[in-house]
Amino acid sequence: MTSRELQPPGRQEIVAILAAMGGRAPDQVVENIGSLELAWLVSQVEDRYDTTLELDDAALARMMTVSGAVTTIHQLLEGAADA
C-alpha cells in the first residue's frame, strides 16, 4: 500500500501519535493539544503520509484539540490526494 492509499488517521491513531511524545499511555492524552504536541503531530503525519500539510492559521487553530486535529487532518489529506 502506498502512502497515497493510506486512510487518514482516526482518533485512536492521532492519540497514539500524541502519546508517543513523552512515552505516555494513550489514556494520558488529554483533548487539548499544546503547541509542541501539535508540531510533533504535524511532523509525524507528514512523515507517515509522505506529504506536506498546508496549514494556515485557521487550520492550526482548529487542530488545538484531538477532535479538531482528526477532522482537519482528514480534510487536508483528502485534499492532497485529490491534487
Distance bins in CASP14 RR format, pairs under 12 A and 6 or more apart:
PFRMAT RR
TARGET T0000
AUTHOR 0000-0000-0000
RMODE 2
METHOD distances of the structure
MODEL  1
1 7 0 0 0 0 1 0 0 0 0 0 0
1 48 0 0 0 0 0 1 0 0 0 0 0
1 49 0 0 0 0 0 1 0 0 0 0 0
2 49 0 0 0 0 0 1 0 0 0 0 0
2 50 0 0 0 0 1 0 0 0 0 0 0
2 51 0 0 0 0 0 1 0 0 0 0 0
2 81 0 0 0 0 0 1 0 0 0 0 0
3 45 0 0 0 0 0 1 0 0 0 0 0
3 46 0 0 0 0 0 1 0 0 0 0 0
3 47 0 0 0 0 1 0 0 0 0 0 0
3 48 1 0 0 1 0 0 0 0 0 0 0
3 49 1 0 1 0 0 0 0 0 0 0 0
3 50 1 0 1 0 0 0 0 0 0 0 0
3 51 1 0 0 1 0 0 0 0 0 0 0
3 77 0 0 0 0 1 0 0 0 0 0 0
3 80 0 0 0 0 1 0 0 0 0 0 0
3 81 0 0 0 0 1 0 0 0 0 0 0
4 49 0 0 0 0 1 0 0 0 0 0 0
4 50 0 0 0 0 1 0 0 0 0 0 0
4 51 0 0 0 0 1 0 0 0 0 0 0
4 77 0 0 0 0 1 0 0 0 0 0 0
4 78 0 0 0 0 0 1 0 0 0 0 0
4 79 0 0 0 0 0 1 0 0 0 0 0
4 80 0 0 0 0 1 0 0 0 0 0 0
4 81 1 0 1 0 0 0 0 0 0 0 0
4 82 0 0 0 0 0 1 0 0 0 0 0
4 83 0 0 0 0 0 1 0 0 0 0 0
5 49 0 0 0 0 0 1 0 0 0 0 0
5 50 0 0 0 0 0 1 0 0 0 0 0
5 77 0 0 0 0 0 1 0 0 0 0 0
5 81 0 0 0 0 1 0 0 0 0 0 0
6 13 0 0 0 0 0 1 0 0 0 0 0
6 45 0 0 0 0 0 1 0 0 0 0 0
6 47 0 0 0 0 0 1 0 0 0 0 0
6 48 1 0 0 1 0 0 0 0 0 0 0
6 49 1 0 0 1 0 0 0 0 0 0 0
6 50 0 0 0 0 1 0 0 0 0 0 0
6 51 0 0 0 0 0 1 0 0 0 0 0
6 73 0 0 0 0 0 1 0 0 0 0 0
6 74 0 0 0 0 0 1 0 0 0 0 0
6 77 0 0 0 0 1 0 0 0 0 0 0
6 78 0 0 0 0 0 1 0 0 0 0 0
6 80 0 0 0 0 0 1 0 0 0 0 0
6 81 0 0 0 0 1 0 0 0 0 0 0
7 13 0 0 0 0 1 0 0 0 0 0 0
7 48 0 0 0 0 0 1 0 0 0 0 0
7 49 0 0 0 0 0 1 0 0 0 0 0
7 73 0 0 0 0 0 1 0 0 0 0 0
7 74 0 0 0 0 1 0 0 0 0 0 0
7 77 0 0 0 0 1 0 0 0 0 0 0
7 78 0 0 0 0 0 1 0 0 0 0 0
7 81 0 0 0 0 0 1 0 0 0 0 0
8 14 0 0 0 0 1 0 0 0 0 0 0
8 45 0 0 0 0 1 0 0 0 0 0 0
8 48 0 0 0 0 0 1 0 0 0 0 0
8 49 0 0 0 0 1 0 0 0 0 0 0
8 51 0 0 0 0 0 1 0 0 0 0 0
8 53 0 0 0 0 0 1 0 0 0 0 0
8 69 0 0 0 0 0 1 0 0 0 0 0
8 70 0 0 0 0 1 0 0 0 0 0 0
8 71 0 0 0 0 1 0 0 0 0 0 0
8 72 0 0 0 0 0 1 0 0 0 0 0
8 73 1 0 1 0 0 0 0 0 0 0 0
8 74 1 0 1 0 0 0 0 0 0 0 0
8 75 0 0 0 0 1 0 0 0 0 0 0
8 76 0 0 0 0 1 0 0 0 0 0 0
8 77 1 0 1 0 0 0 0 0 0 0 0
8 78 1 0 0 1 0 0 0 0 0 0 0
8 79 0 0 0 0 0 1 0 0 0 0 0
8 80 0 0 0 0 1 0 0 0 0 0 0
8 81 0 0 0 0 1 0 0 0 0 0 0
9 15 0 0 0 0 1 0 0 0 0 0 0
9 16 0 0 0 0 1 0 0 0 0 0 0
9 17 1 0 0 1 0 0 0 0 0 0 0
9 18 0 0 0 0 0 1 0 0 0 0 0
9 41 0 0 0 0 1 0 0 0 0 0 0
9 42 0 0 0 0 0 1 0 0 0 0 0
9 44 0 0 0 0 1 0 0 0 0 0 0
9 45 1 0 0 1 0 0 0 0 0 0 0
9 46 0 0 0 0 0 1 0 0 0 0 0
9 48 1 0 0 1 0 0 0 0 0 0 0
9 49 0 0 0 0 1 0 0 0 0 0 0
9 66 0 0 0 0 0 1 0 0 0 0 0
9 69 0 0 0 0 1 0 0 0 0 0 0
9 70 1 0 0 1 0 0 0 0 0 0 0
9 71 0 0 0 0 0 1 0 0 0 0 0
9 72 0 0 0 0 0 1 0 0 0 0 0
9 73 1 0 0 1 0 0 0 0 0 0 0
9 74 0 0 0 0 1 0 0 0 0 0 0
9 76 0 0 0 0 0 1 0 0 0 0 0
9 77 0 0 0 0 1 0 0 0 0 0 0
10 16 0 0 0 0 1 0 0 0 0 0 0
10 17 0 0 0 0 0 1 0 0 0 0 0
10 45 0 0 0 0 0 1 0 0 0 0 0
10 66 0 0 0 0 1 0 0 0 0 0 0
10 67 0 0 0 0 0 1 0 0 0 0 0
10 68 0 0 0 0 0 1 0 0 0 0 0
10 69 0 0 0 0 1 0 0 0 0 0 0
10 70 1 0 1 0 0 0 0 0 0 0 0
10 71 0 0 0 0 1 0 0 0 0 0 0
10 72 0 0 0 0 0 1 0 0 0 0 0
10 73 0 0 0 0 1 0 0 0 0 0 0
10 74 1 0 0 1 0 0 0 0 0 0 0
10 77 0 0 0 0 0 1 0 0 0 0 0
11 17 0 0 0 0 0 1 0 0 0 0 0
11 18 0 0 0 0 0 1 0 0 0 0 0
11 26 0 0 0 0 0 1 0 0 0 0 0
11 29 0 0 0 0 0 1 0 0 0 0 0
11 31 0 0 0 0 0 1 0 0 0 0 0
11 65 0 0 0 0 0 1 0 0 0 0 0
11 66 1 0 0 1 0 0 0 0 0 0 0
11 67 1 0 0 1 0 0 0 0 0 0 0
11 68 0 0 0 0 1 0 0 0 0 0 0
11 69 0 0 0 0 1 0 0 0 0 0 0
11 70 1 0 1 0 0 0 0 0 0 0 0
11 71 0 0 0 0 1 0 0 0 0 0 0
11 73 0 0 0 0 0 1 0 0 0 0 0
11 74 0 0 0 0 0 1 0 0 0 0 0
12 18 0 0 0 0 0 1 0 0 0 0 0
12 19 0 0 0 0 0 1 0 0 0 0 0
12 26 1 0 0 1 0 0 0 0 0 0 0
12 27 0 0 0 0 0 1 0 0 0 0 0
12 29 0 0 0 0 0 1 0 0 0 0 0
12 66 0 0 0 0 0 1 0 0 0 0 0
12 70 0 0 0 0 1 0 0 0 0 0 0
13 19 0 0 0 0 0 1 0 0 0 0 0
13 20 0 0 0 0 0 1 0 0 0 0 0
13 26 0 0 0 0 0 1 0 0 0 0 0
13 29 0 0 0 0 0 1 0 0 0 0 0
13 41 0 0 0 0 0 1 0 0 0 0 0
13 44 0 0 0 0 1 0 0 0 0 0 0
13 45 0 0 0 0 1 0 0 0 0 0 0
13 48 0 0 0 0 1 0 0 0 0 0 0
13 49 0 0 0 0 0 1 0 0 0 0 0
13 66 0 0 0 0 0 1 0 0 0 0 0
13 69 0 0 0 0 0 1 0 0 0 0 0
13 70 0 0 0 0 1 0 0 0 0 0 0
13 73 0 0 0 0 1 0 0 0 0 0 0
13 74 0 0 0 0 0 1 0 0 0 0 0
14 20 0 0 0 0 0 1 0 0 0 0 0
14 21 0 0 0 0 0 1 0 0 0 0 0
14 26 0 0 0 0 1 0 0 0 0 0 0
14 29 0 0 0 0 1 0 0 0 0 0 0
14 31 0 0 0 0 0 1 0 0 0 0 0
14 33 0 0 0 0 1 0 0 0 0 0 0
14 37 0 0 0 0 0 1 0 0 0 0 0
14 38 0 0 0 0 0 1 0 0 0 0 0
14 40 0 0 0 0 0 1 0 0 0 0 0
14 41 1 0 0 1 0 0 0 0 0 0 0
14 42 0 0 0 0 0 1 0 0 0 0 0
14 44 0 0 0 0 1 0 0 0 0 0 0
14 45 0 0 0 0 1 0 0 0 0 0 0
14 48 0 0 0 0 0 1 0 0 0 0 0
14 63 0 0 0 0 1 0 0 0 0 0 0
14 65 0 0 0 0 0 1 0 0 0 0 0
14 66 1 0 1 0 0 0 0 0 0 0 0
14 67 0 0 0 0 1 0 0 0 0 0 0
14 68 0 0 0 0 1 0 0 0 0 0 0
14 69 1 0 1 0 0 0 0 0 0 0 0
14 70 1 0 1 0 0 0 0 0 0 0 0
14 71 0 0 0 0 0 1 0 0 0 0 0
14 72 0 0 0 0 0 1 0 0 0 0 0
14 73 1 0 0 1 0 0 0 0 0 0 0
14 74 0 0 0 0 0 1 0 0 0 0 0
15 21 0 0 0 0 0 1 0 0 0 0 0
15 24 0 0 0 0 1 0 0 0 0 0 0
15 25 0 0 0 0 1 0 0 0 0 0 0
15 26 1 0 1 0 0 0 0 0 0 0 0
15 27 0 0 0 0 1 0 0 0 0 0 0
15 28 0 0 0 0 1 0 0 0 0 0 0
15 29 1 0 1 0 0 0 0 0 0 0 0
15 30 0 0 0 0 1 0 0 0 0 0 0
15 31 0 0 0 0 1 0 0 0 0 0 0
15 33 0 0 0 0 0 1 0 0 0 0 0
15 37 0 0 0 0 0 1 0 0 0 0 0
15 41 0 0 0 0 0 1 0 0 0 0 0
15 65 0 0 0 0 0 1 0 0 0 0 0
15 66 1 0 0 1 0 0 0 0 0 0 0
15 67 0 0 0 0 0 1 0 0 0 0 0
15 69 0 0 0 0 1 0 0 0 0 0 0
15 70 0 0 0 0 1 0 0 0 0 0 0
16 23 0 0 0 0 0 1 0 0 0 0 0
16 24 0 0 0 0 0 1 0 0 0 0 0
16 25 0 0 0 0 0 1 0 0 0 0 0
16 26 1 0 1 0 0 0 0 0 0 0 0
16 27 0 0 0 0 0 1 0 0 0 0 0
16 28 0 0 0 0 0 1 0 0 0 0 0
16 29 0 0 0 0 1 0 0 0 0 0 0
16 41 0 0 0 0 0 1 0 0 0 0 0
16 44 0 0 0 0 1 0 0 0 0 0 0
16 45 0 0 0 0 0 1 0 0 0 0 0
16 48 0 0 0 0 0 1 0 0 0 0 0
16 66 0 0 0 0 0 1 0 0 0 0 0
17 23 0 0 0 0 0 1 0 0 0 0 0
17 24 0 0 0 0 0 1 0 0 0 0 0
17 26 0 0 0 0 1 0 0 0 0 0 0
17 29 0 0 0 0 1 0 0 0 0 0 0
17 33 0 0 0 0 0 1 0 0 0 0 0
17 37 0 0 0 0 1 0 0 0 0 0 0
17 38 0 0 0 0 0 1 0 0 0 0 0
17 39 0 0 0 0 0 1 0 0 0 0 0
17 40 1 0 0 1 0 0 0 0 0 0 0
17 41 1 0 1 0 0 0 0 0 0 0 0
17 42 0 0 0 0 1 0 0 0 0 0 0
17 43 0 0 0 0 1 0 0 0 0 0 0
17 44 1 0 1 0 0 0 0 0 0 0 0
17 45 1 0 0 1 0 0 0 0 0 0 0
17 46 0 0 0 0 0 1 0 0 0 0 0
17 47 0 0 0 0 0 1 0 0 0 0 0
17 48 0 0 0 0 1 0 0 0 0 0 0
17 49 0 0 0 0 0 1 0 0 0 0 0
17 66 0 0 0 0 0 1 0 0 0 0 0
17 69 0 0 0 0 1 0 0 0 0 0 0
17 70 0 0 0 0 0 1 0 0 0 0 0
17 73 0 0 0 0 0 1 0 0 0 0 0
18 24 1 0 0 1 0 0 0 0 0 0 0
18 25 0 0 0 0 0 1 0 0 0 0 0
18 26 0 0 0 0 1 0 0 0 0 0 0
18 27 0 0 0 0 0 1 0 0 0 0 0
18 28 0 0 0 0 1 0 0 0 0 0 0
18 29 1 0 1 0 0 0 0 0 0 0 0
18 30 0 0 0 0 1 0 0 0 0 0 0
18 31 0 0 0 0 0 1 0 0 0 0 0
18 32 0 0 0 0 0 1 0 0 0 0 0
18 33 1 0 0 1 0 0 0 0 0 0 0
18 34 0 0 0 0 1 0 0 0 0 0 0
18 36 0 0 0 0 0 1 0 0 0 0 0
18 37 1 0 1 0 0 0 0 0 0 0 0
18 38 0 0 0 0 1 0 0 0 0 0 0
18 39 0 0 0 0 0 1 0 0 0 0 0
18 40 1 0 0 1 0 0 0 0 0 0 0
18 41 1 0 0 1 0 0 0 0 0 0 0
18 42 0 0 0 0 0 1 0 0 0 0 0
18 43 0 0 0 0 0 1 0 0 0 0 0
18 44 0 0 0 0 1 0 0 0 0 0 0
18 45 0 0 0 0 0 1 0 0 0 0 0
18 63 0 0 0 0 0 1 0 0 0 0 0
18 65 0 0 0 0 0 1 0 0 0 0 0
18 66 1 0 0 1 0 0 0 0 0 0 0
18 69 0 0 0 0 1 0 0 0 0 0 0
18 70 0 0 0 0 0 1 0 0 0 0 0
19 25 1 0 0 1 0 0 0 0 0 0 0
19 26 1 0 1 0 0 0 0 0 0 0 0
19 27 0 0 0 0 1 0 0 0 0 0 0
19 28 1 0 0 1 0 0 0 0 0 0 0
19 29 1 0 1 0 0 0 0 0 0 0 0
19 30 0 0 0 0 0 1 0 0 0 0 0
19 33 0 0 0 0 0 1 0 0 0 0 0
19 37 0 0 0 0 0 1 0 0 0 0 0
19 40 0 0 0 0 0 1 0 0 0 0 0
19 41 0 0 0 0 0 1 0 0 0 0 0
19 44 0 0 0 0 0 1 0 0 0 0 0
19 66 0 0 0 0 0 1 0 0 0 0 0
20 26 0 0 0 0 1 0 0 0 0 0 0
20 28 0 0 0 0 0 1 0 0 0 0 0
20 29 0 0 0 0 1 0 0 0 0 0 0
20 37 0 0 0 0 0 1 0 0 0 0 0
20 40 0 0 0 0 1 0 0 0 0 0 0
20 41 0 0 0 0 1 0 0 0 0 0 0
20 43 0 0 0 0 0 1 0 0 0 0 0
20 44 1 0 0 1 0 0 0 0 0 0 0
20 48 0 0 0 0 0 1 0 0 0 0 0
21 28 0 0 0 0 0 1 0 0 0 0 0
21 29 0 0 0 0 1 0 0 0 0 0 0
21 33 0 0 0 0 0 1 0 0 0 0 0
21 34 0 0 0 0 0 1 0 0 0 0 0
21 36 1 0 0 1 0 0 0 0 0 0 0
21 37 1 0 1 0 0 0 0 0 0 0 0
21 38 0 0 0 0 0 1 0 0 0 0 0
21 39 0 0 0 0 1 0 0 0 0 0 0
21 40 1 0 1 0 0 0 0 0 0 0 0
21 41 0 0 0 0 1 0 0 0 0 0 0
21 42 0 0 0 0 0 1 0 0 0 0 0
21 43 0 0 0 0 1 0 0 0 0 0 0
21 44 0 0 0 0 1 0 0 0 0 0 0
22 28 0 0 0 0 1 0 0 0 0 0 0
22 29 0 0 0 0 0 1 0 0 0 0 0
22 36 0 0 0 0 0 1 0 0 0 0 0
22 37 0 0 0 0 1 0 0 0 0 0 0
22 40 0 0 0 0 1 0 0 0 0 0 0
23 29 0 0 0 0 0 1 0 0 0 0 0
23 40 0 0 0 0 0 1 0 0 0 0 0
24 30 0 0 0 0 0 1 0 0 0 0 0
24 37 0 0 0 0 0 1 0 0 0 0 0
24 40 0 0 0 0 0 1 0 0 0 0 0
26 66 0 0 0 0 0 1 0 0 0 0 0
29 37 0 0 0 0 1 0 0 0 0 0 0
29 40 0 0 0 0 0 1 0 0 0 0 0
29 41 0 0 0 0 0 1 0 0 0 0 0
29 65 0 0 0 0 0 1 0 0 0 0 0
29 66 1 0 0 1 0 0 0 0 0 0 0
29 69 0 0 0 0 0 1 0 0 0 0 0
30 37 0 0 0 0 1 0 0 0 0 0 0
30 64 0 0 0 0 0 1 0 0 0 0 0
30 65 0 0 0 0 1 0 0 0 0 0 0
30 66 0 0 0 0 1 0 0 0 0 0 0
30 67 0 0 0 0 0 1 0 0 0 0 0
31 37 0 0 0 0 0 1 0 0 0 0 0
31 64 0 0 0 0 1 0 0 0 0 0 0
31 65 1 0 1 0 0 0 0 0 0 0 0
31 66 1 0 1 0 0 0 0 0 0 0 0
31 67 1 0 0 1 0 0 0 0 0 0 0
31 68 0 0 0 0 1 0 0 0 0 0 0
31 69 0 0 0 0 1 0 0 0 0 0 0
31 70 0 0 0 0 0 1 0 0 0 0 0
32 38 0 0 0 0 0 1 0 0 0 0 0
32 63 0 0 0 0 0 1 0 0 0 0 0
32 64 1 0 0 1 0 0 0 0 0 0 0
32 65 1 0 1 0 0 0 0 0 0 0 0
32 66 0 0 0 0 1 0 0 0 0 0 0
32 67 0 0 0 0 0 1 0 0 0 0 0
32 68 0 0 0 0 0 1 0 0 0 0 0
32 69 0 0 0 0 0 1 0 0 0 0 0
33 39 0 0 0 0 1 0 0 0 0 0 0
33 40 0 0 0 0 1 0 0 0 0 0 0
33 41 1 0 0 1 0 0 0 0 0 0 0
33 42 0 0 0 0 0 1 0 0 0 0 0
33 60 0 0 0 0 0 1 0 0 0 0 0
33 61 0 0 0 0 0 1 0 0 0 0 0
33 62 0 0 0 0 0 1 0 0 0 0 0
33 63 1 0 0 1 0 0 0 0 0 0 0
33 64 1 0 1 0 0 0 0 0 0 0 0
33 65 1 0 0 1 0 0 0 0 0 0 0
33 66 1 0 0 1 0 0 0 0 0 0 0
33 67 0 0 0 0 1 0 0 0 0 0 0
33 68 0 0 0 0 1 0 0 0 0 0 0
33 69 1 0 0 1 0 0 0 0 0 0 0
33 70 0 0 0 0 0 1 0 0 0 0 0
33 72 0 0 0 0 0 1 0 0 0 0 0
33 73 0 0 0 0 0 1 0 0 0 0 0
34 40 0 0 0 0 1 0 0 0 0 0 0
34 41 0 0 0 0 1 0 0 0 0 0 0
34 42 0 0 0 0 0 1 0 0 0 0 0
34 60 0 0 0 0 0 1 0 0 0 0 0
34 63 0 0 0 0 1 0 0 0 0 0 0
34 64 1 0 0 1 0 0 0 0 0 0 0
34 65 0 0 0 0 1 0 0 0 0 0 0
34 66 0 0 0 0 0 1 0 0 0 0 0
34 69 0 0 0 0 0 1 0 0 0 0 0
35 41 0 0 0 0 0 1 0 0 0 0 0
35 42 0 0 0 0 0 1 0 0 0 0 0
35 60 0 0 0 0 1 0 0 0 0 0 0
35 61 0 0 0 0 0 1 0 0 0 0 0
35 63 0 0 0 0 0 1 0 0 0 0 0
35 64 0 0 0 0 1 0 0 0 0 0 0
36 42 0 0 0 0 0 1 0 0 0 0 0
36 43 0 0 0 0 0 1 0 0 0 0 0
37 43 0 0 0 0 0 1 0 0 0 0 0
37 44 0 0 0 0 0 1 0 0 0 0 0
37 63 0 0 0 0 1 0 0 0 0 0 0
37 64 0 0 0 0 1 0 0 0 0 0 0
37 65 0 0 0 0 0 1 0 0 0 0 0
37 66 0 0 0 0 1 0 0 0 0 0 0
37 69 0 0 0 0 1 0 0 0 0 0 0
38 44 0 0 0 0 0 1 0 0 0 0 0
38 45 0 0 0 0 0 1 0 0 0 0 0
38 53 0 0 0 0 0 1 0 0 0 0 0
38 55 0 0 0 0 1 0 0 0 0 0 0
38 59 0 0 0 0 0 1 0 0 0 0 0
38 60 1 0 0 1 0 0 0 0 0 0 0
38 61 0 0 0 0 0 1 0 0 0 0 0
38 62 0 0 0 0 0 1 0 0 0 0 0
38 63 1 0 1 0 0 0 0 0 0 0 0
38 64 1 0 0 1 0 0 0 0 0 0 0
38 65 0 0 0 0 0 1 0 0 0 0 0
38 66 0 0 0 0 0 1 0 0 0 0 0
38 68 0 0 0 0 0 1 0 0 0 0 0
38 69 1 0 0 1 0 0 0 0 0 0 0
38 72 0 0 0 0 0 1 0 0 0 0 0
38 73 0 0 0 0 0 1 0 0 0 0 0
39 45 0 0 0 0 0 1 0 0 0 0 0
39 46 0 0 0 0 0 1 0 0 0 0 0
39 53 0 0 0 0 0 1 0 0 0 0 0
39 55 0 0 0 0 0 1 0 0 0 0 0
39 60 0 0 0 0 1 0 0 0 0 0 0
39 63 0 0 0 0 0 1 0 0 0 0 0
40 46 0 0 0 0 0 1 0 0 0 0 0
40 47 0 0 0 0 0 1 0 0 0 0 0
40 63 0 0 0 0 0 1 0 0 0 0 0
40 69 0 0 0 0 0 1 0 0 0 0 0
41 47 0 0 0 0 0 1 0 0 0 0 0
41 48 0 0 0 0 0 1 0 0 0 0 0
41 53 0 0 0 0 1 0 0 0 0 0 0
41 55 0 0 0 0 0 1 0 0 0 0 0
41 60 0 0 0 0 0 1 0 0 0 0 0
41 63 1 0 0 1 0 0 0 0 0 0 0
41 64 0 0 0 0 0 1 0 0 0 0 0
41 65 0 0 0 0 0 1 0 0 0 0 0
41 66 0 0 0 0 1 0 0 0 0 0 0
41 68 0 0 0 0 0 1 0 0 0 0 0
41 69 1 0 0 1 0 0 0 0 0 0 0
41 70 0 0 0 0 0 1 0 0 0 0 0
41 72 0 0 0 0 0 1 0 0 0 0 0
41 73 0 0 0 0 1 0 0 0 0 0 0
42 48 0 0 0 0 0 1 0 0 0 0 0
42 49 0 0 0 0 0 1 0 0 0 0 0
42 51 0 0 0 0 0 1 0 0 0 0 0
42 52 0 0 0 0 1 0 0 0 0 0 0
42 53 1 0 1 0 0 0 0 0 0 0 0
42 54 0 0 0 0 0 1 0 0 0 0 0
42 55 1 0 0 1 0 0 0 0 0 0 0
42 59 0 0 0 0 1 0 0 0 0 0 0
42 60 0 0 0 0 1 0 0 0 0 0 0
42 63 1 0 0 1 0 0 0 0 0 0 0
42 69 0 0 0 0 1 0 0 0 0 0 0
42 72 0 0 0 0 0 1 0 0 0 0 0
42 73 0 0 0 0 1 0 0 0 0 0 0
42 76 0 0 0 0 1 0 0 0 0 0 0
42 77 0 0 0 0 0 1 0 0 0 0 0
43 49 0 0 0 0 0 1 0 0 0 0 0
43 51 0 0 0 0 0 1 0 0 0 0 0
43 52 0 0 0 0 0 1 0 0 0 0 0
43 53 0 0 0 0 1 0 0 0 0 0 0
43 55 0 0 0 0 0 1 0 0 0 0 0
44 51 0 0 0 0 0 1 0 0 0 0 0
44 53 0 0 0 0 0 1 0 0 0 0 0
44 69 0 0 0 0 0 1 0 0 0 0 0
44 73 0 0 0 0 0 1 0 0 0 0 0
45 51 0 0 0 0 1 0 0 0 0 0 0
45 52 0 0 0 0 0 1 0 0 0 0 0
45 53 1 0 0 1 0 0 0 0 0 0 0
45 55 0 0 0 0 0 1 0 0 0 0 0
45 63 0 0 0 0 0 1 0 0 0 0 0
45 69 0 0 0 0 1 0 0 0 0 0 0
45 70 0 0 0 0 0 1 0 0 0 0 0
45 72 0 0 0 0 0 1 0 0 0 0 0
45 73 1 0 1 0 0 0 0 0 0 0 0
45 74 0 0 0 0 0 1 0 0 0 0 0
45 76 0 0 0 0 1 0 0 0 0 0 0
45 77 1 0 0 1 0 0 0 0 0 0 0
45 80 0 0 0 0 0 1 0 0 0 0 0
46 52 1 0 1 0 0 0 0 0 0 0 0
46 53 1 0 1 0 0 0 0 0 0 0 0
46 54 0 0 0 0 0 1 0 0 0 0 0
46 55 0 0 0 0 0 1 0 0 0 0 0
46 73 0 0 0 0 0 1 0 0 0 0 0
46 76 0 0 0 0 0 1 0 0 0 0 0
46 77 0 0 0 0 0 1 0 0 0 0 0
46 80 0 0 0 0 0 1 0 0 0 0 0
47 53 0 0 0 0 0 1 0 0 0 0 0
48 73 0 0 0 0 0 1 0 0 0 0 0
48 77 0 0 0 0 0 1 0 0 0 0 0
49 73 0 0 0 0 1 0 0 0 0 0 0
49 74 0 0 0 0 0 1 0 0 0 0 0
49 76 0 0 0 0 1 0 0 0 0 0 0
49 77 1 0 0 1 0 0 0 0 0 0 0
49 78 0 0 0 0 0 1 0 0 0 0 0
49 79 0 0 0 0 0 1 0 0 0 0 0
49 80 1 0 0 1 0 0 0 0 0 0 0
49 81 0 0 0 0 1 0 0 0 0 0 0
50 77 0 0 0 0 0 1 0 0 0 0 0
50 80 0 0 0 0 1 0 0 0 0 0 0
50 81 0 0 0 0 0 1 0 0 0 0 0
51 73 0 0 0 0 0 1 0 0 0 0 0
51 76 0 0 0 0 1 0 0 0 0 0 0
51 77 1 0 0 1 0 0 0 0 0 0 0
51 78 0 0 0 0 0 1 0 0 0 0 0
51 79 0 0 0 0 1 0 0 0 0 0 0
51 80 1 0 1 0 0 0 0 0 0 0 0
51 81 0 0 0 0 1 0 0 0 0 0 0
51 83 0 0 0 0 1 0 0 0 0 0 0
52 76 0 0 0 0 1 0 0 0 0 0 0
52 77 0 0 0 0 0 1 0 0 0 0 0
52 80 0 0 0 0 1 0 0 0 0 0 0
52 83 0 0 0 0 0 1 0 0 0 0 0
53 59 1 0 0 1 0 0 0 0 0 0 0
53 60 0 0 0 0 1 0 0 0 0 0 0
53 63 0 0 0 0 1 0 0 0 0 0 0
53 69 0 0 0 0 0 1 0 0 0 0 0
53 72 0 0 0 0 1 0 0 0 0 0 0
53 73 1 0 0 1 0 0 0 0 0 0 0
53 74 0 0 0 0 0 1 0 0 0 0 0
53 75 0 0 0 0 0 1 0 0 0 0 0
53 76 1 0 1 0 0 0 0 0 0 0 0
53 77 1 0 0 1 0 0 0 0 0 0 0
53 78 0 0 0 0 0 1 0 0 0 0 0
53 79 0 0 0 0 0 1 0 0 0 0 0
53 80 1 0 0 1 0 0 0 0 0 0 0
54 60 0 0 0 0 0 1 0 0 0 0 0
54 72 0 0 0 0 0 1 0 0 0 0 0
54 73 0 0 0 0 0 1 0 0 0 0 0
54 75 0 0 0 0 0 1 0 0 0 0 0
54 76 1 0 0 1 0 0 0 0 0 0 0
54 77 0 0 0 0 0 1 0 0 0 0 0
54 79 0 0 0 0 1 0 0 0 0 0 0
54 80 1 0 0 1 0 0 0 0 0 0 0
54 83 0 0 0 0 1 0 0 0 0 0 0
55 61 0 0 0 0 1 0 0 0 0 0 0
55 62 0 0 0 0 1 0 0 0 0 0 0
55 63 1 0 0 1 0 0 0 0 0 0 0
55 69 0 0 0 0 0 1 0 0 0 0 0
55 72 0 0 0 0 1 0 0 0 0 0 0
55 73 0 0 0 0 0 1 0 0 0 0 0
55 75 0 0 0 0 0 1 0 0 0 0 0
55 76 1 0 0 1 0 0 0 0 0 0 0
55 80 0 0 0 0 0 1 0 0 0 0 0
56 62 0 0 0 0 0 1 0 0 0 0 0
56 63 0 0 0 0 0 1 0 0 0 0 0
56 72 0 0 0 0 0 1 0 0 0 0 0
56 76 0 0 0 0 0 1 0 0 0 0 0
57 63 0 0 0 0 0 1 0 0 0 0 0
57 64 0 0 0 0 0 1 0 0 0 0 0
58 64 0 0 0 0 0 1 0 0 0 0 0
58 68 0 0 0 0 0 1 0 0 0 0 0
58 72 0 0 0 0 1 0 0 0 0 0 0
58 75 0 0 0 0 0 1 0 0 0 0 0
58 76 0 0 0 0 0 1 0 0 0 0 0
59 68 0 0 0 0 1 0 0 0 0 0 0
59 69 0 0 0 0 1 0 0 0 0 0 0
59 71 0 0 0 0 0 1 0 0 0 0 0
59 72 1 0 1 0 0 0 0 0 0 0 0
59 73 0 0 0 0 1 0 0 0 0 0 0
59 74 0 0 0 0 0 1 0 0 0 0 0
59 75 0 0 0 0 1 0 0 0 0 0 0
59 76 1 0 0 1 0 0 0 0 0 0 0
60 68 0 0 0 0 0 1 0 0 0 0 0
60 69 0 0 0 0 0 1 0 0 0 0 0
60 72 0 0 0 0 1 0 0 0 0 0 0
60 73 0 0 0 0 0 1 0 0 0 0 0
60 76 0 0 0 0 0 1 0 0 0 0 0
61 68 0 0 0 0 1 0 0 0 0 0 0
61 69 0 0 0 0 0 1 0 0 0 0 0
61 72 0 0 0 0 1 0 0 0 0 0 0
62 68 1 0 1 0 0 0 0 0 0 0 0
62 69 1 0 0 1 0 0 0 0 0 0 0
62 70 0 0 0 0 0 1 0 0 0 0 0
62 71 1 0 0 1 0 0 0 0 0 0 0
62 72 1 0 1 0 0 0 0 0 0 0 0
62 73 0 0 0 0 1 0 0 0 0 0 0
62 74 0 0 0 0 0 1 0 0 0 0 0
62 75 0 0 0 0 1 0 0 0 0 0 0
62 76 0 0 0 0 0 1 0 0 0 0 0
63 69 1 0 1 0 0 0 0 0 0 0 0
63 70 0 0 0 0 1 0 0 0 0 0 0
63 71 0 0 0 0 1 0 0 0 0 0 0
63 72 1 0 1 0 0 0 0 0 0 0 0
63 73 1 0 0 1 0 0 0 0 0 0 0
63 74 0 0 0 0 0 1 0 0 0 0 0
63 75 0 0 0 0 0 1 0 0 0 0 0
63 76 0 0 0 0 1 0 0 0 0 0 0
64 72 0 0 0 0 1 0 0 0 0 0 0
65 71 0 0 0 0 1 0 0 0 0 0 0
65 72 0 0 0 0 1 0 0 0 0 0 0
66 72 0 0 0 0 0 1 0 0 0 0 0
66 73 0 0 0 0 0 1 0 0 0 0 0
67 73 0 0 0 0 0 1 0 0 0 0 0
67 74 0 0 0 0 0 1 0 0 0 0 0
68 74 0 0 0 0 1 0 0 0 0 0 0
68 75 0 0 0 0 1 0 0 0 0 0 0
68 76 0 0 0 0 0 1 0 0 0 0 0
69 75 0 0 0 0 0 1 0 0 0 0 0
69 76 0 0 0 0 0 1 0 0 0 0 0
69 77 0 0 0 0 0 1 0 0 0 0 0
70 76 0 0 0 0 0 1 0 0 0 0 0
70 77 0 0 0 0 0 1 0 0 0 0 0
71 77 0 0 0 0 0 1 0 0 0 0 0
71 78 0 0 0 0 0 1 0 0 0 0 0
72 78 0 0 0 0 0 1 0 0 0 0 0
72 79 0 0 0 0 0 1 0 0 0 0 0
73 79 0 0 0 0 0 1 0 0 0 0 0
73 80 0 0 0 0 0 1 0 0 0 0 0
74 80 0 0 0 0 0 1 0 0 0 0 0
74 81 0 0 0 0 0 1 0 0 0 0 0
75 81 0 0 0 0 0 1 0 0 0 0 0
75 82 0 0 0 0 0 1 0 0 0 0 0
76 82 0 0 0 0 0 1 0 0 0 0 0
76 83 0 0 0 0 0 1 0 0 0 0 0
77 83 0 0 0 0 0 1 0 0 0 0 0
END
